[in-house]
């Protein structure tokens, strides 16, 4: 059962990669022809693109760390799928900012577009909800085998929960249709991955933090 779920995630990741080019170009047409015009620098569309790009980058980093710390094929496959999918999505988000002629950084705190700019202090590198701290990342780099697998699954579970919250915010607040649909796809995929990771943690006698 576990291998079937992980295989489904791999298939979903491949589908996202195949559709990436079409989505990247479609978003420009959506913004220009959807009646809303190009999003502004402080819009939810731009804020989500900037913040989720940063959020995704950490998921990619954690996934490549654990691939070097374990030989377990299920964890390595899951980590690879997450890294590839989120790296691709990050590229699309940054590409949209370029298409819109908007900056990739903002003077406002992360999550301001959701009305939650004061939620994460950024202490020890945790810039947004669900993000691991620098201390967490250093610990992950120091572990091997089952210990690395458990910590990765725990960190990624929290990371997905934070990411889902942000993506749901875009679904509610963003105006560009293609971006809203991508955000909903993130919600659906990461909820499925949460179920897989819960099972993997249980198999290792562990639980989410």
N, C-alpha and C positions, 0 to 999 in steps of 0.2 A: 504493500500500500504506500509506503513512504517513497519508494522509487518511482511509482506511478505519479505521485504528486510532484516530485522533483522534476520528472520528465515533462510534466505539463507546464511547469514554470519555464523550463528551457524552451519549449515550443512557443510560449507566450513571448519570451524575450526575443526569439527569432522574428516573430511577427512584428514586434515593435521596431526592430532594426530594418526590416524590409519597408515598413511604412514611413520611416523617418524622413526621407527626402520629400515625399509628397506632403507630409505635414508641415515641414519647414517652409515650403513655398506657399502652401495653402493659407498659412496664417497671415501672410502679407495681404493676400487677396481678401481674406475675411475681415481684416482690420480696415482695409480701404473701401470694401464694397458692402460691409455689413451694416452700414448706417451709423456706426459709432465713431468713425475716423480713427486715426492712429492714436493709441493710448498715450497719456501724458506720463511724465517722469515719476509722478507721485501716485499714479493709478494702481489699482489692485493688480492689473495685468503685469505692469512693470515690477511691482514689489514682489509678486509671487515668482516671476522669472529670476530676479536677482537672488532672492532668499533661497529658493529651492535649488538653484545652481550650487550655492555654497553647501546646503544640506546634503545634496547628492554627492558632492565631492568627498565628504567625509565617509559616506557609505562605501564609495569606491576604494578609498584608502584602507578602511578596516577590512574589506573583503580581500584585498590583495595581501594584507598582512597575514590573515588567517590561512590563506592558501599556502603560505610558506611555513606555517607552524603546525600543520597536521597532514596526515596521509589518508584521512577518512574521505572516501570518494563522495559520499553524500554531502558532506559539509563543503568540500572543495567545489562540487558542482553547483551547489546553491550560491556559494560566494562568487563563483565565476558569472553565474546568471545575473546576480544583483549588480556586480561591477559593470558588466557589459550593458545591461539595460539602463542603469542610472547614468553611466558615462554618456551614452547616446542621448538620453533625455536632457542631460546637462548641456550638451552641445546644441540641441534644439533651442533650449531656453535662452542661451547666450546669443544664438543666431537671430532669434526674434528681436532681442534688444538692439542688435546691429541693424536689422531691417527697419526697425522703428526709429533709428537714430537716437537711442536713449543710452545714458551711461549705465555701466555695469555695476557701479557702486553708488551708494546714497549717503548723504550726511545724516539721514534719519536712522534711528536704531532698527535692527531687524524686526519684522513683524508689525511695523507701524501701519502698513497697509491693511492689517487685520484689526487695528485698534488695540494692539497688544505690545506696543513698543517697549513697555517697561516689564514685560514678563520674564525675559531671560537677561541675566546680568552680564553674561559673557565671561563670568568667572572661570578661570582655568580652561578657557577655550570653548566652553559650551555656549555658543552664540544664540542658539534657538532651542525650543523644547525638543527633547529627545536626543540632542547631540551629546556625544561622549566628551568627557573632559580630556585634557592633555594627559592627565595622570592615568586615565583609563586606557588611552592609546599606548602609553609607555608600558603599562602592565601587560596588555595584549601582546606586545612585541617581545616580552620576556618569557611568555609561556609556550608550552608545546603540548601536542596531543590533546587528550580529553579536556585538560584545563583550558587550553586555548579555545577549543570548540565551545565549551560552556560559556566562557566570557564573551566570545564573539556573538553567540546566539542571544545572550542577555542584552548586550549592547545594541545589537541590530533590532531586537524586539522593541526596545525603547525608541530607537531611531525611527522605525517604521510607524510607531504610534504617533510620534511628533510629526512625521511627514504626512500621514493620513490627515491629521488635524489641519495642517497647512493646505493640503490639496482640497479638502472640503471647503476651506475658506475661499479658494479660487473658484470652485464650482458655484459658490454663492455670490461672489463679488466681482469676478472677472467679467469683461464684456466681449472679449474676442472668443468667438465660438470654438475655434480649433483648440485654443488654449484650455478652455473649460472642459472640452472633451478629453484632452490629454490628462488634465488633473483628475477627472473621474476615472480614467484608466489607471492612474497611479493608485487611487483609492482601492479599486477592485483588485489589482495585482498584489498590492502590499497586504491587504487583508488576507488573501490566500496564502501568502508567504508567512504571515503571522501564525496561521494554523499549522503549517509545516514546521516552523521553528518551535512551536509549543510541543509538538510531538517529539522533535529531536531532543529538546531539553528533558522531557519526561524520560526518554530512553536512557539518558545520562544521569538520572536521579537528581535533576536540578529543576529549577523553576525560574520564570522571569523575575527580575529584581522587584 
